[in-house]
Amino acid sequence: MTWSHPRGYDPMVACSALWRERTGVMIEWDKRSLQDFESYPVEDLARAYDLIVIDHPHVGQITAERCLAPLDIAGREAERAALASGSVGQSYPSYGWQGRQWAFPIDAATQVQAWRPDALDAPPARWSEVLDLARQGRVLLPLRPPHVLMVFYTLAGNLGRACATDPAGDLIDRETGVEVFEAMREIAALVDPACFGMDPIAVSECMAEPGSGIVCAPLIYGYVSYATSGFRPHRLAFADIPAIGSGGPVGSALGGTGIAVSAFSKASDAAIDFAYWVASGDVQRGPYAAAGGQPGHAAAWEDQAVNAATGNFYRDTRATLEGAWVRPRHDGYMAFQQAASDRINSGMTSGHRAGQVVADLNRLFREGSPAQVSGAAGGRA
């Protein structure tokens, strides 16, 4: 099971066809809409599928539910070392939890910047430049949950005061939280209110359509599909995030996906073999990238041909990936992610005091266990 977008589906189908030629093992992929994928319980997927594409914040939950098979099996240490050494930023370790490896990165992503090279000479380097463009009506920002929380995370991280990952304490100190929330409120007032219902795909589609006046999405999960010529009427370029702090393009909320194997699979050995193969450097920079995937291995990110085909998508965003921040991953986090996103959005749309919103986020974070925070358990970013 994977998610319904050319970036998420096409490379899995293409690589599975090659795998069948090599091994005789047939793998069929199903896909769900992005919204359904975000909200569907991993345990239910694990009972229905041998291979599942997941995102790293699920690892605490899936460990508690015992629904995935660990991939760090004996005898394959050299292969895992090669995968770990090819990690783009923290992509590989983000799928490690309680001493085990639960998935291998096959797609590396974080919040980067999308811009229109036909309409701007260069992407904004500072947040103040983004605000100038927003005042001209030329900016969109994905604020649909969970992306509104990802913006909050990224701005805090870029200020050099990243959010906490341990729910034993507050998510963020009051001063930083207020500063970040007010920065979000400022730009939200300048962009189309439709942004509160838009995810990165919707924003990218709007930027790339004929006649669009939108030239910048300052914090958005990069989608390599839009960087290729001919995918949409306007090609998008991607760059490092514009800085609101003084440390450069650091602190972006890591996303991407990993391939995992169901603990209930009756073909777990064959599924694990495929997971090792499809995550490897040669496959990632070869057939996976050629089929429209957004690889999770550095061999692809550094490959000249892969970059040439995508307008240097990988080279131009690598610094942001290397400086990205890994979200909390404890059991109960996924419900917090939904509740916190809703709280930030209600705070902005209803004019709530920043201090109260931050206090509520900290309370939700401290109380963030499955029994205490209700909401959809999802959020593939």
C-alpha positions in Angstrom: 0.0 0.0 0.0 1.3 3.4 -0.9 -0.2 6.9 -1.5 -2.0 8.1 -4.6 0.4 10.5 -6.4 2.8 9.8 -9.3 5.7 10.4 -6.9 4.4 7.7 -4.5 2.9 5.1 -6.8 4.7 5.1 -10.2 8.2 4.2 -8.9 6.9 1.4 -6.8 5.1 -0.2 -9.8 8.1 0.3 -12.0 10.6 -1.2 -9.5 8.3 -4.1 -8.7 8.1 -5.0 -12.4 11.9 -5.2 -12.4 11.9 -7.2 -9.2 9.6 -9.7 -10.8 12.0 -10.1 -13.7 14.9 -10.6 -11.3 13.3 -12.9 -8.8 9.9 -14.1 -10.2 8.2 -12.5 -7.2 5.2 -10.4 -8.1 4.2 -7.4 -6.0 1.0 -5.6 -6.7 0.5 -2.1 -5.3 -2.7 -0.4 -4.1 -3.0 3.3 -3.4 -5.1 5.6 -1.3 -5.8 9.3 -1.6 -3.4 11.4 0.4 -6.1 12.4 2.9 -7.2 8.7 3.3 -3.6 7.6 3.6 -3.0 10.1 6.4 -5.9 9.0 8.5 -6.0 5.2 8.0 -4.6 3.2 10.9 -1.3 1.5 10.2 -2.3 -1.6 12.0 -5.3 -2.1 9.7 -3.0 -1.7 6.7 -0.5 -4.2 8.1 -3.2 -6.8 8.4 -4.1 -6.3 4.7 -0.8 -5.8 3.0 2.7 -7.3 3.1 4.5 -4.0 2.2 3.4 -0.6 3.5 4.8 2.9 2.8 4.8 4.9 6.1 6.1 8.1 7.5 8.5 8.2 10.4 6.3 9.8 13.1 4.3 6.6 13.1 7.2 4.5 14.6 6.2 4.9 18.3 2.6 3.9 17.5 3.5 0.9 15.3 6.1 -0.3 17.8 3.4 -0.3 20.5 0.9 -2.1 18.2 3.6 -4.6 17.1 2.2 -4.4 13.6 5.5 -4.1 11.6 8.4 -6.4 11.3 11.9 -5.0 12.3 14.2 -4.8 9.3 17.5 -5.1 11.2 17.8 -8.8 10.8 21.0 -10.7 11.3 23.4 -11.3 8.4 22.5 -8.1 6.5 24.6 -5.6 8.6 26.7 -4.5 5.6 23.6 -3.7 3.5 22.1 -1.7 6.4 25.4 0.2 6.9 25.3 1.2 3.2 21.7 2.4 3.6 22.6 4.4 6.7 25.6 6.0 5.1 23.4 7.0 2.2 20.9 8.8 4.4 19.8 12.3 3.3 19.9 14.2 6.5 18.2 12.2 9.3 16.0 10.2 6.9 17.4 6.8 7.8 17.6 7.2 11.6 14.1 8.7 11.7 12.8 5.2 11.2 14.7 3.7 14.1 12.9 3.3 17.4 13.8 1.5 20.6 16.9 0.1 19.1 15.3 -1.4 16.0 14.9 -0.3 12.4 11.3 -0.3 11.3 11.5 1.1 7.8 14.1 2.1 5.1 13.8 5.6 3.5 12.7 5.5 -0.1 11.6 9.1 -0.3 13.4 12.0 1.3 11.5 15.3 1.8 11.3 18.2 4.1 9.7 21.7 3.9 11.6 23.5 1.2 10.7 26.5 -1.0 8.9 26.3 -4.3 9.2 29.2 -6.8 8.5 30.1 -10.4 11.8 30.6 -12.3 9.9 32.2 -15.2 8.5 34.9 -12.9 11.3 35.5 -10.4 15.0 36.1 -10.9 15.8 34.2 -7.7 13.9 32.7 -4.7 13.5 34.8 -1.6 16.4 34.2 0.8 14.8 35.9 3.8 11.4 35.7 5.4 10.9 39.5 5.0 11.2 39.1 1.2 8.5 36.4 1.3 6.2 38.9 3.1 6.9 41.5 0.4 5.7 39.0 -2.2 2.7 38.0 -0.1 1.6 41.6 0.1 1.5 41.6 -3.7 -0.8 38.5 -3.7 1.9 36.2 -5.2 2.4 33.7 -2.3 0.5 30.6 -1.2 1.2 28.5 1.9 -0.2 25.1 2.7 -2.1 25.4 6.0 -4.3 22.4 5.9 -3.6 20.0 8.8 -1.0 18.7 9.4 1.0 21.2 7.3 0.1 24.2 9.5 1.8 22.5 12.4 4.8 21.7 10.1 5.1 25.5 9.4 5.1 26.1 13.1 7.8 23.5 13.6 9.9 24.8 10.8 9.8 28.5 11.9 10.7 27.5 15.4 13.6 25.4 14.2 14.9 28.1 11.9 14.9 30.6 14.7 17.3 28.2 16.5 14.7 27.2 19.1 13.3 23.9 17.8 10.2 22.3 19.4 10.7 19.5 21.9 10.3 15.8 21.0 9.8 14.5 24.6 6.2 14.9 25.8 7.5 14.9 29.4 7.7 18.7 29.1 6.3 21.5 27.0 6.4 21.5 23.2 7.9 25.0 23.1 8.7 27.9 25.4 6.1 30.6 25.6 8.3 33.4 24.1 9.3 31.4 21.1 5.8 30.0 20.6 4.2 33.4 20.6 6.9 34.7 18.1 6.2 31.8 15.8 2.4 32.0 16.0 2.4 35.8 15.3 4.7 35.3 12.3 2.2 32.7 11.0 -0.7 35.0 11.7 1.0 37.7 9.7 1.5 35.7 6.6 -1.8 34.0 6.9 -3.5 37.4 6.7 -1.7 38.1 3.4 -2.4 34.9 1.5 -5.7 33.5 0.1 -7.8 32.1 3.0 -8.2 29.0 0.8 -4.7 28.1 2.1 -6.3 26.7 5.2 -7.8 24.0 3.1 -4.7 23.4 0.9 -2.0 20.8 1.1 1.3 20.9 -0.8 -0.2 19.2 -3.8 -3.0 21.7 -4.1 -0.6 24.7 -3.8 1.8 23.2 -6.3 -1.1 22.6 -8.8 -2.2 26.2 -8.3 1.3 27.6 -8.9 1.9 25.4 -12.0 -1.5 26.1 -13.8 -1.7 28.4 -16.8 -2.0 32.0 -16.0 -1.2 31.6 -12.3 0.1 34.7 -10.5 1.5 32.7 -7.6 5.3 32.7 -7.7 6.4 31.4 -4.3 5.4 28.9 -1.6 8.0 29.6 1.1 7.5 26.4 3.2 6.2 23.4 1.4 7.1 19.8 1.1 8.9 19.5 -2.2 7.3 17.4 -5.0 9.9 16.6 -7.6 7.2 15.9 -10.2 6.6 19.6 -10.6 10.3 20.3 -11.2 10.3 18.2 -14.4 9.5 19.9 -17.7 6.2 19.0 -19.2 4.6 17.7 -16.0 2.4 20.8 -15.7 2.1 24.0 -17.9 4.6 25.9 -15.6 7.6 24.2 -14.2 8.4 24.9 -10.6 11.9 25.3 -9.2 12.8 24.4 -5.6 15.2 26.0 -3.2 16.3 26.1 0.4 13.9 27.7 2.8 13.9 31.4 3.3 15.5 32.2 6.7 13.6 33.9 9.5 16.5 33.2 11.8 20.2 33.7 11.5 21.4 30.1 11.1 20.6 29.6 7.4 18.2 26.9 6.0 18.0 24.8 9.2 15.2 23.5 11.3 12.8 22.4 8.6 10.3 19.6 9.7 11.5 16.4 8.1 9.0 14.4 6.0 9.4 11.7 3.3 8.4 8.1 3.5 9.9 4.7 4.2 9.1 1.1 3.2 8.0 -1.2 5.9 7.0 -4.9 6.2 3.9 -6.1 7.9 4.4 -8.3 11.0 1.4 -10.3 9.9 2.8 -11.1 6.4 3.0 -14.7 5.3 5.8 -13.7 2.8 7.9 -11.6 5.1 11.2 -12.9 3.9 10.4 -12.0 0.3 9.0 -8.6 1.4 12.1 -7.8 3.4 14.3 -8.7 0.4 12.4 -6.2 -1.7 12.6 -3.5 0.9 16.4 -3.8 1.1 16.7 -3.8 -2.7 14.3 -0.9 -3.5 16.0 1.4 -0.8 19.5 0.7 -2.2 21.6 3.4 -3.8 21.7 1.9 -7.3 18.0 1.4 -7.5 17.1 4.8 -6.0 19.3 6.7 -8.5 18.3 4.4 -11.3 14.8 3.0 -12.0 13.2 4.6 -8.9 14.2 8.1 -9.9 13.5 7.4 -13.6 9.9 6.4 -12.8 9.2 9.8 -11.1 10.1 8.9 -7.6 11.8 11.3 -5.1 14.6 9.1 -3.8 15.6 8.7 -0.2 19.2 7.8 -0.9 22.1 10.2 -1.3 23.4 8.4 -4.3 20.4 9.8 -6.2 20.5 13.2 -4.7 24.1 13.6 -5.9 23.7 12.0 -9.3 24.3 14.4 -12.2 21.6 12.8 -14.5 19.0 12.8 -11.8 19.5 16.4 -11.1 19.6 17.4 -14.7 16.2 15.8 -15.3 14.7 17.8 -12.4 16.2 21.3 -12.7 18.7 20.5 -9.9 15.8 19.8 -7.5 18.0 17.8 -5.2 21.2 19.9 -5.2 19.2 23.1 -4.7 17.4 21.8 -1.6 20.1 19.5 -0.1 21.2 22.0 2.6 17.7 22.2 3.9 17.4 18.4 4.0 20.7 18.1 5.9 19.6 20.6 8.5 16.1 19.3 8.9 14.5 18.5 12.3 12.9 15.1 13.2 9.4 15.4 14.6 8.3 13.6 17.9 7.7 9.9 17.3 6.2 8.6 20.6 3.1 6.5 20.7 0.3 9.1 20.8 2.1 11.7 18.7 -0.1 11.2 15.6 -3.2 12.2 17.5 -1.4 15.2 18.9 -0.4 16.2 15.4 -4.0 16.5 14.3 -5.2 18.2 17.5 -2.3 20.7 17.5 -2.9 21.5 13.8 -6.6 22.2 14.5 -5.7 24.4 17.4 -3.3 26.6 15.5 -5.8 27.0 12.6 -8.6 27.9 15.0 -6.3 30.4 16.7 -5.5 32.1 13.5 -9.0 32.1 12.0 -10.7 33.2 15.2 -8.2 35.8 16.4 -7.2 34.0 19.6 -4.4 35.4 21.8 -1.0 33.9 20.9 -0.2 33.1 24.5 -3.4 31.0 24.9 -2.7 29.1 21.7 0.8 28.2 22.8 -0.4 27.2 26.3 -3.0 24.9 24.6 -0.3 23.4 22.4 1.9 22.7 25.4 -1.0 21.1 27.3 -1.9 18.9 24.3 1.7 17.8 24.0 2.1 16.9 27.6 -1.2 15.0 27.6 -0.5 13.4 24.2 -1.3 9.7 24.7 -3.8 7.7 22.7 -6.3 7.8 25.6 -6.0 11.6 26.2 -5.9 13.2 22.7 -8.5 12.2 20.2 -8.2 12.8 16.5 -7.2 11.3 13.2 -4.0 9.3 13.5 -2.3 10.6 10.4 -0.2 13.1 8.7 2.0 12.0 5.8 4.0 15.2 4.9 
